[in-house]
Amino acid sequence: MKAQYNRILLKISGEVLAGDKEFGIDYKTVNSITQAIAKVSALGVDVGIVVGGGNFWRGRTNPNMDRVRADHIGMLATVMNALAINDALEQAGVEVRTQTAIEMRQIAEPFIRNKAIRHMEKGRIVVFACGTGSPYFSTDTGAALRAAEIGADVIFKATNVEGIYDCDPKENPNAVKFDSITYNEIIAKGLHVMDTTATSLCMDNNIPIIVFNLDNPENIIKAVCGENIGTKVVSEKGE
């Protein structure tokens, strides 16, 4: 196997880490995912990971709750997931560092761009937690931001669907999957791939996005090696 990318940003949703559970962390699922990530690292690929927190917190369920405080709780949820991924990667024999956008030095390093890049140059995987560190921004935007900052060649958005569809395939069995689509088409069609801020940030910095199913963690390796899986988001068709 030969990698087609030198540096990737892998976005993992918190819901994926719950496995068949509706809440929390399923360690069998986490271990299978991190085993695949370890194989990618062994190919010489620099790996950055941004993880969501939806398996612990899905935002305000109480409409009276302050939005900023709710978002801060969500950021803390991503830290728990990041530490779980960190631990599983270490057990797989990989050097890894977790960096948080909100300082909590007793738990992880604060995010410092140059330090993150230096870790990658030394062959370490870096897990980024707390999204952007600011409320009102999703972890998808955090992934787009970190990808731009570290100079990632691509964002891999690992989800629980096969790619991008014209409508929700869980609700409509006749939903049509796209093999490729442009950023502008995503925005114009109102497709819920990433939020508009994240999509625009990727478009402005010409960072391709590949969306694929993480039910089979080996899909991470296939994507890194250039196999045609999922849906690719590009600036213009044909790229």
Disulfide bonds with the S-S distance in Angstrom:
none
